[in-house]
Amino acid sequence: MSIPLMKDGEIERLRLAGRAAAGTLAYVASKLAPGITTADIDAWVREDTARRGGTPSQLGYKGFPAAVCTSRNHVVCHGIPRPDERLMPGDIVNVDVTTCLNGFHGDTSATFLIGEVSAKARHVVDVARRCRDAGIAVVRHGAKLGDIGAAIQELAHQEGCSVVSEFGGHGIGHQMHGPPHVSHVGKKGTGITLRSGMVLTIEPMVNLGRADIRVLPDGWTVLTADGSLSAQFEHTVLITRDGYEVLTLPPEDFRSA
């Protein structure tokens, strides 16, 4: 397994792609409200990505039919936007944006609260965000890949939640998905050694109930098997000599994600 180590010029272009993706996610977040459809979100992603000079990496990827994944309530990931799927007060929805800009990709997602939500919904969203941040916090040159999953899994279990193991983060750069696979469950001190210049996504999917999942006949939409709520947050992260750099930080006026 050959994992690219990004050089200075490549890193700068990755920064630009990451900022573009983060900007589009923030733009969409500013427009979310009860009554809008997930197809509206898809249209906004296409519009804003183009305005920033990029293209949606997800559109057409292995046949995926949309420019963004919109995963609502008990949808774990890869939800397909639809004109008949309308956001309602009390919903939570993950919006997953990937932008290709100048041949490099930036990948980020966040789960948003629509109107007043239940305490359980608020809890799983909060835990998912903190799990992402716990995984990022252990990243450094010389750490082990398994340290990421171990940190995420420990926090989720402490909070009474579970972590989906069938999907994970990934290497990113010239390709949207590349090695290594970044598991969000694992054992500390195991796996490959992380090196400065590697770029990964860390994107735990946290369920309020069991970790089991099922996939709809469309081949994309992943649901919690028990119908419980699921939330996810994602950043693209560069490993540095001193630790890490998050390449998909949201704009200064939108720091909740």
VEXKOL-514481 format. One line per 2 residues: number of its first residue (from 1); their letters; for each residue x, y, z of C-alpha. Coordinates in nm, 3 decimals, decimal comma, always signed. Example, Ala and Ser with C-alpha at 12.3 -4.5 7.8 and 13.67 -1.06 7.14 Angstrom:
<nodes>
1 = as = +1,230:-0,450:+0,780; +1,367:-0,106:+0,714
</nodes>
This chain:
<nodes>
1 = ms = +0,000:+0,000:+0,000; +0,164:+0,320:-0,122
3 = ip = +0,043:+0,631:+0,058; +0,141:+0,961:-0,107
5 = lm = +0,339:+1,214:+0,094; +0,235:+1,560:-0,022
7 = kd = +0,495:+1,824:-0,102; +0,473:+2,201:-0,050
9 = ge = +0,301:+2,289:-0,380; +0,057:+2,001:-0,345
11 = ie = -0,022:+2,095:+0,013; -0,107:+2,450:-0,088
13 = rl = -0,347:+2,324:-0,353; -0,501:+2,088:-0,099
15 = rl = -0,551:+2,386:+0,132; -0,735:+2,570:-0,144
17 = ag = -0,957:+2,268:-0,220; -1,028:+2,222:+0,151
19 = ra = -1,123:+2,586:+0,195; -1,352:+2,567:-0,106
21 = aa = -1,532:+2,259:+0,030; -1,562:+2,418:+0,375
23 = gt = -1,696:+2,738:+0,222; -1,962:+2,550:+0,028
25 = la = -2,066:+2,356:+0,339; -2,099:+2,684:+0,530
27 = yv = -2,302:+2,835:+0,246; -2,544:+2,543:+0,251
29 = as = -2,567:+2,552:+0,631; -2,673:+2,917:+0,618
31 = kl = -2,973:+2,819:+0,405; -3,095:+2,511:+0,593
33 = ap = -3,445:+2,546:+0,737; -3,763:+2,344:+0,779
35 = gi = -3,939:+2,296:+0,448; -3,640:+2,287:+0,216
37 = tt = -3,575:+1,965:+0,024; -3,255:+1,766:+0,002
39 = ad = -3,268:+1,834:-0,373; -3,242:+2,205:-0,284
41 = id = -2,919:+2,122:-0,100; -2,784:+1,945:-0,408
43 = aw = -2,864:+2,248:-0,625; -2,693:+2,484:-0,378
45 = vr = -2,381:+2,267:-0,369; -2,356:+2,264:-0,748
47 = ed = -2,409:+2,640:-0,765; -2,163:+2,733:-0,491
49 = ta = -1,895:+2,484:-0,597; -1,899:+2,630:-0,948
51 = rr = -1,884:+2,983:-0,808; -1,563:+2,886:-0,627
53 = gg = -1,410:+2,745:-0,947; -1,445:+2,380:-0,850
55 = tp = -1,647:+2,073:-0,939; -1,835:+1,837:-0,703
57 = sq = -1,610:+1,531:-0,660; -1,902:+1,305:-0,570
59 = lg = -2,106:+1,368:-0,884; -2,083:+1,053:-1,097
61 = yk = -1,831:+0,884:-0,864; -1,892:+0,510:-0,918
63 = gf = -2,231:+0,614:-1,054; -2,340:+0,831:-0,760
65 = pa = -2,619:+1,049:-0,905; -2,579:+1,368:-0,701
67 = av = -2,327:+1,637:-0,610; -2,360:+1,588:-0,234
69 = ct = -2,464:+1,326:+0,020; -2,758:+1,426:+0,241
71 = sr = -2,810:+1,181:+0,528; -3,113:+1,251:+0,743
73 = nh = -3,200:+1,112:+1,089; -3,143:+0,733:+1,072
75 = vv = -2,946:+0,752:+0,744; -2,582:+0,682:+0,833
77 = ch = -2,421:+0,798:+0,508; -2,453:+0,827:+0,129
79 = gi = -2,807:+0,959:+0,133; -2,916:+1,065:-0,217
81 = pr = -3,085:+1,408:-0,241; -3,447:+1,393:-0,355
83 = pd = -3,708:+1,657:-0,446; -3,966:+1,472:-0,233
85 = er = -3,751:+1,460:+0,082; -3,830:+1,768:+0,287
87 = lm = -3,654:+1,869:+0,610; -3,887:+1,891:+0,907
89 = pg = -3,851:+2,053:+1,251; -3,673:+1,806:+1,478
91 = di = -3,467:+1,648:+1,199; -3,091:+1,615:+1,194
93 = vn = -2,917:+1,604:+0,855; -2,559:+1,541:+0,754
95 = vd = -2,434:+1,732:+0,449; -2,118:+1,583:+0,297
97 = vt = -1,936:+1,809:+0,049; -1,629:+1,717:-0,157
99 = tc = -1,478:+1,970:-0,394; -1,224:+1,913:-0,669
101 = ln = -1,020:+2,226:-0,738; -0,714:+2,235:-0,963
103 = gf = -0,686:+1,855:-0,951; -0,701:+1,819:-0,572
105 = hg = -0,989:+1,726:-0,342; -1,120:+1,867:-0,014
107 = dt = -1,375:+1,662:+0,182; -1,584:+1,776:+0,477
109 = sa = -1,921:+1,716:+0,639; -2,129:+1,823:+0,935
111 = tf = -2,462:+1,726:+1,089; -2,709:+2,007:+1,140
113 = li = -3,010:+2,050:+1,369; -3,332:+2,154:+1,196
115 = ge = -3,547:+2,361:+1,430; -3,597:+2,233:+1,783
117 = vs = -3,466:+1,879:+1,817; -3,491:+1,617:+2,091
119 = ak = -3,231:+1,577:+2,364; -3,132:+1,243:+2,210
121 = ar = -3,077:+1,403:+1,870; -2,870:+1,681:+2,023
123 = hv = -2,667:+1,422:+2,215; -2,571:+1,205:+1,917
125 = vd = -2,475:+1,512:+1,713; -2,259:+1,645:+1,996
127 = va = -2,090:+1,307:+2,047; -2,019:+1,268:+1,675
129 = rr = -1,852:+1,609:+1,661; -1,641:+1,534:+1,967
131 = cr = -1,548:+1,190:+1,831; -1,416:+1,348:+1,513
133 = da = -1,214:+1,594:+1,718; -1,083:+1,317:+1,946
135 = gi = -0,963:+1,125:+1,642; -0,791:+1,430:+1,500
137 = av = -0,625:+1,514:+1,834; -0,408:+1,199:+1,832
139 = vr = -0,275:+1,258:+1,479; +0,097:+1,329:+1,453
141 = hg = +0,409:+1,211:+1,272; +0,502:+0,874:+1,424
143 = ak = +0,159:+0,789:+1,566; -0,020:+0,471:+1,460
145 = lg = -0,329:+0,464:+1,241; -0,513:+0,257:+1,502
147 = di = -0,475:+0,539:+1,754; -0,744:+0,733:+1,563
149 = ga = -1,010:+0,462:+1,585; -0,922:+0,381:+1,945
151 = ai = -0,975:+0,743:+2,055; -1,305:+0,770:+1,868
153 = qe = -1,442:+0,439:+1,992; -1,349:+0,509:+2,353
155 = la = -1,532:+0,841:+2,360; -1,841:+0,712:+2,180
157 = hq = -1,877:+0,420:+2,420; -1,830:+0,647:+2,721
159 = eg = -2,126:+0,849:+2,592; -2,349:+0,545:+2,533
161 = cs = -2,318:+0,553:+2,154; -2,176:+0,316:+1,894
163 = vv = -1,944:+0,364:+1,596; -2,007:+0,223:+1,248
165 = se = -1,716:+0,000:+1,144; -1,808:-0,082:+0,783
167 = fg = -1,717:+0,268:+0,659; -1,427:+0,494:+0,747
169 = gh = -1,204:+0,777:+0,644; -0,951:+0,759:+0,364
171 = gi = -0,647:+0,908:+0,207; -0,716:+1,206:-0,017
173 = gh = -0,524:+1,427:-0,256; -0,510:+1,384:-0,634
175 = qm = -0,786:+1,124:-0,581; -1,097:+1,165:-0,369
177 = hg = -1,049:+0,820:-0,215; -0,708:+0,660:-0,172
179 = pp = -0,509:+0,464:+0,084; -0,509:+0,422:+0,372
181 = hv = -0,851:+0,319:+0,498; -0,905:+0,506:+0,827
183 = sh = -1,110:+0,290:+1,061; -1,305:+0,470:+1,332
185 = vg = -1,276:+0,170:+1,562; -0,946:+0,016:+1,655
187 = kk = -0,671:-0,058:+1,899; -0,414:+0,196:+2,008
189 = gt = -0,062:+0,128:+1,883; -0,166:-0,082:+1,584
191 = gi = -0,167:-0,019:+1,210; +0,066:+0,174:+0,986
193 = tl = +0,285:+0,454:+1,115; +0,161:+0,799:+1,022
195 = rs = +0,412:+1,021:+0,844; +0,437:+1,391:+0,779
197 = gm = +0,282:+1,474:+0,443; +0,003:+1,216:+0,458
199 = vl = -0,347:+1,358:+0,415; -0,648:+1,175:+0,560
201 = ti = -1,016:+1,226:+0,624; -1,145:+1,156:+0,973
203 = ep = -1,522:+1,115:+0,961; -1,677:+0,894:+1,231
205 = mv = -2,038:+0,782:+1,192; -2,189:+0,761:+1,540
207 = nl = -2,518:+0,589:+1,616; -2,745:+0,645:+1,912
209 = gr = -2,832:+0,275:+1,913; -2,643:-0,027:+1,781
211 = ad = -2,364:-0,001:+1,525; -2,535:-0,240:+1,281
213 = ir = -2,633:-0,102:+0,941; -2,829:-0,198:+0,631
215 = vl = -2,812:-0,071:+0,273; -3,116:+0,020:+0,064
217 = pd = -3,171:-0,139:-0,278; -3,036:+0,179:-0,445
219 = gw = -2,694:+0,047:-0,345; -2,595:+0,373:-0,177
221 = tv = -2,818:+0,475:+0,113; -2,696:+0,331:+0,443
223 = lt = -2,936:+0,315:+0,740; -2,903:+0,217:+1,103
225 = ad = -3,040:-0,136:+1,133; -3,241:-0,050:+1,444
227 = gs = -3,377:+0,281:+1,315; -3,180:+0,486:+1,567
229 = ls = -3,040:+0,830:+1,489; -2,695:+0,864:+1,335
231 = aq = -2,463:+1,165:+1,305; -2,132:+1,234:+1,136
233 = fe = -1,867:+1,506:+1,116; -1,565:+1,509:+0,886
235 = ht = -1,246:+1,702:+0,824; -0,957:+1,660:+0,583
237 = vl = -0,636:+1,653:+0,789; -0,270:+1,695:+0,693
239 = it = -0,015:+1,518:+0,915; +0,277:+1,744:+1,004
241 = rd = +0,600:+1,705:+1,198; +0,443:+1,889:+1,491
243 = gy = +0,097:+1,730:+1,478; -0,167:+1,810:+1,220
245 = ev = -0,332:+2,082:+1,014; -0,707:+2,075:+0,948
247 = lt = -0,753:+2,169:+0,583; -1,132:+2,206:+0,593
249 = lp = -1,183:+2,451:+0,877; -1,503:+2,648:+0,821
251 = pe = -1,489:+3,023:+0,756; -1,435:+3,245:+1,061
253 = df = -1,803:+3,343:+1,072; -1,912:+2,977:+1,080
255 = rs = -1,721:+2,790:+1,348; -1,995:+2,554:+1,479
257 = a = -1,884:+2,269:+1,250
</nodes>
